[in-house]
Amino acid sequence: MKFYSTNNKDLRVSFQEAVFNSLPQDKGLYMPEEIPKLDPYFLKHLPMYSFQEIAFTVAKAIIGNDIPDKDLKALIDDALNFDSPLRFLSADTAVLELFHGPSYAFKDFGARFMSRVMGYFSKQGDDLLDVLVATSGDTGGAVALGFLGVEGTRVTILYPKGKVSKVQEEQLTTNGQNIRAIEVDGTFDDCQALVKQAFNDQELNQSLRLTSANSINIARLIPQTFYYFWAYAQLKAQGQQEVVFTVPSGNFGNIGAGLLAYKMGLPVTHFVAATNVNDTVPRFLETGLYEPKPSVQTLANAMDVGNPSNWVRIQDMFQQDQVALKAMVSSYTYTDEETKQGMSELFDSFNYVACPHTAIAYLASQQYRKDHPGTYASVFLSTAHPCKFPEAIAEEAFKAVKLPKGAELLADKAKLATEMPVDYQVFKTYLLVNN
Ligand SMILES: *Cc1c(COP(=O)(O)O)cnc(C)c1O
């Protein structure tokens, strides 16, 4: 499969190039030149297959022959060796838990798959691969733990000072080895802008072999399609044919992958994008005007994104057709106050402790059901383990949270981070000097 840029449909690059370059020169995003349609027999019989078998079939359709079958299978088995269970809260509402990987967030799917793809394509004797990543909290942990110890790679993570939780910061800053953390005195958008500028800096690119690990990388988008097929398989096994997915959204990579799965033939009835008050996309769906704003800090800080970078991919999949897009995607926005109520409701009604992002998805799934009654199964995605967001969760509910084993061990490790102002020259110098 070849990939084009959303800004230039005549461009064609290989999968390998799309993975290592992450962003085309024209600042568009890479997309497969053709969205493959999956075999109807496969889609009809989804419940017959394991998660890994589904993942292989979907990945193979997008990637083509650029990775031989045997290697692709091995890569998937190694990267995605954890569960993503669908838990029913009631007969027609379920939560898809995507936080059972090493960093306790759904970003493990993307980061682990991508790290292994990059490892696979890196040949002996190549220059060190420098992975630059901006994080609002969860990306960095997933990337750090995904790349930790991967030979031939070095990871530099930029995170906004004071805007990530304790477990998140520990996952970013306690690794050592080939992982470096930079604590930026600014917002996530500032971190992202610094990274983008580095990628567009020719001088820097001559000295370092830079690559991105952000959710814009096509190798992160692809594995996020797998669990939509998996969730559908589990529903279908129970006789349920119709599903509405509600996705807590920030950079819109997760829901973008869901829409890609839909375009590949997964029979999804509707998607709901659930956001916090960073509501650029909900406003766009309402007014037709795309007006990014600086991000605002909220309880659901992994979704504090003012200008969602994956949105152009979604518009590309719908050929900029606003009407078609709105027929398939709805969106709802929630304040911190409402998010807290959502968390209480989940705890009080279902004895379920959710992180704030997940609670926002729950609220939006309920709201959509109210606005669109029907017999479909409502599946909302749980994107992080609640232990990553202690400040956001009420004390009583948090007491019911069982800390994963790994999280307990982090607290004793020393913090290794470099503080930095929002200043591109300082960042560039750091990269060149510490080489
Ligand atoms: C990253 C993240 C999101 C947002 O996902 P996008 O793909 O950026 O829309 C939601 N919840 C959690 C916990 C996250 O880490």
The ligand as a MOL file (V3000), in Angstrom:
LIG
                    3D

  0  0  0     0  0            999 V3000
M  V30 BEGIN CTAB
M  V30 COUNTS 15 15 0 0 0
M  V30 BEGIN ATOM
M  V30 1 C -5.2120 10.4800 24.3990 0
M  V30 2 C -6.3840 10.2430 25.2380 0
M  V30 3 C -7.6590 10.5830 24.8000 0
M  V30 4 C -7.9030 11.2720 23.4880 0
M  V30 5 O -7.6290 10.4550 22.3910 0
M  V30 6 P -7.4410 11.1180 20.9570 0
M  V30 7 O -7.0600 10.0050 20.0790 0
M  V30 8 O -6.3650 12.1360 21.1110 0
M  V30 9 O -8.7430 11.7450 20.6030 0
M  V30 10 C -8.7350 10.2810 25.6010 0
M  V30 11 N -8.5530 9.7000 26.7950 0
M  V30 12 C -7.3440 9.3690 27.2500 0
M  V30 13 C -7.2180 8.7590 28.5860 0
M  V30 14 C -6.2180 9.6090 26.4890 0
M  V30 15 O -5.0170 9.2790 26.9520 0
M  V30 END ATOM
M  V30 BEGIN BOND
M  V30 1 1 1 2
M  V30 2 1 2 3
M  V30 3 2 2 14
M  V30 4 1 3 4
M  V30 5 2 3 10
M  V30 6 1 4 5
M  V30 7 1 5 6
M  V30 8 2 6 7
M  V30 9 1 6 8
M  V30 10 1 6 9
M  V30 11 1 10 11
M  V30 12 2 11 12
M  V30 13 1 12 13
M  V30 14 1 12 14
M  V30 15 1 14 15
M  V30 END BOND
M  V30 END CTAB
M  END
